[in-house]
Amino acid sequence: MRHLAPFATMAAMLLAAPPAAAQLLGLEQYLSPPSVDYAADVSMTADGDTIDGKIMRAAGKERRELTIEGDIEIIIIRLDRHLVWSLAPDDKLYVESSLEEALGRAPGKPHESQLTATTLGSDTVAGQHATKKRLSGKDADGSPLEGTVWLSDEGIILRAESDILDESGKHHSLSMELRNLQIGPQNAALFEVPAGYKRVARARTG
């Protein structure tokens, strides 16, 4: 498992796994981005363990506030700057990674995925009309991209499910779902590292 930061291990796993990576790091890498800004509650499940939190989204920017073992961890994804910040609010620490690092990709290499999106029909997720699509193909590093997403009429990913293989060949079941969706402008300060936070080195694995 790749680690994005020395904290939020499960969140790092979700970041490192497509199409969960696509969901957390901006699905516009694979599909069109949402046409609106929004906020919602979110539940993410990895191998049966669930993290609850909130998501705030604006054009080219995304913020996740996740409760992990009673602690709040924050992930800010700046697609417009190709950066990901992982924040530990209790310690006022943060880790900065490039978008490529967060996705486990080698820097400086072309990152073109080969993806097919197949529409499976209409559905309803948390009271919202959704179009269900199957994503299938390969990421830029050759790893398989397999999963199912439910998109709102505005292009918001209301639900995503995937079964992935890690480096050791072990399967992981991942899913996420939004609830209490509220469409509207988001405060720009939500997508910046707060003053007074100290940057620490990114954890590395062998």
Protein Blocks (a to p, Z undefined) as FASTA:
>chain_A
ZZfbfghkllmmmmmpcfklmmmnopklmmccdfbdcdddddddeehiacdddddddehi
acddddeehiacdddddfknopacdddfknopacdddfklmnopaehiacddddddddfb
dcdeehiacdddddedddfkopacdddddddfkopafbdcdddddfkopacddddddehi
acddddfklmcccehiacddddddZZ
